[in-house]
């Protein structure tokens, strides 16, 4: 894969958002200015759900849940998210979408036309950076969190990666079922193993390139928000040192005993070092918070460098977790022309003129007022 495969060619903003039976919102319709908006209210009133809806509408992914049924409001049978991005009208529906069907399903609509392929829907949709109060997990939690960080970025920049990841996940699930059930079908096991090798090698290649691409951006972001001269670097850490096919063969007997596929891209990690020392082990809490912010800011800068689209920044209630210096440094580092949607419980942090111009919406009990 060449680096040029990451480049896209549009420049748009999200102009409106409409919700129907999504989370705590029975109905919502709101116009969104090009600069973004502030959503203010107490906890558990629906602020985060607005940002989540934007993320789903643009990227078909939720940062909060992998179960779409969680999106549906209380006793409703389905939910819908719609909005105008640039010159296009996007819609995501999920639930019992037809009266005669009980099974939950998703439906995508672009400019009033039902879309069968996710790739077609996502081709011109917006790019997203999510900054939330759980970002410290990028440093402290398991490798799964860091893999999601890479995957979310890669799927936005390269449609081939999204397809490879989808195929790999399906093959992994099927192989694990065979292993768990102690299947004696060598032919079936070989078929899924071959698929894992084929798609897994692509995933590893894409991730390596992505880490190489993003490294200077996260380093520059830390330099921008930190008062120190510490050097931040990322390394891709695969779970195997040999070729993927050899690794699966070598670990086959162990996989059969454990009933699970023990190696592969689903076990890889992202190494995060500060001055060549692992931040997770040696970094102070302040250093870890600065690095977590830099990972997200660097993500946004890479998106900007590889695309002519305006990146949407979804910033979810992070200000209570950051001290005054880091909060101001993060806000100052955000691109001035980017569309920013920010949730917060109060506005006493807002001293930057750039953000005082954003429209303020009060959120309470699934209702929004200006």
Secondary structure, 3 states (H helix, E strand, C coil): CCHHHHCCCCCCCECEEEEEEECCEEEEEEECCCCEEEEECCCCCCHHHHHHHHHHHHHCCCCCCCCHHHHECCCCCEEEEEEEECCEEEEEEEECCCCCCCCCEEEEEECCEEECCHHHHHCCCCEEEEEECCCCHHHHCCHHHHHHHHHHHHHHHCHHHHHHHHHHHHHHHHHHHHHHCCCCCHHHHHHHHHHHHHHHHHHHHHHHHHHHHHHHHHHHHHHHHCCCCCCEEEEEECCCCCCHHHHHHHCHHHHHHHCCCCCCHHHCEEEEEECCEEHHHHCCHHHHHHHHHHHHHHHHHHHHHHCCCCEEEEEECCHHHCCHHHHHHHHHHCCCCCEEEEEECCCCCCCCHHHHCCEEEEEECCEEEC
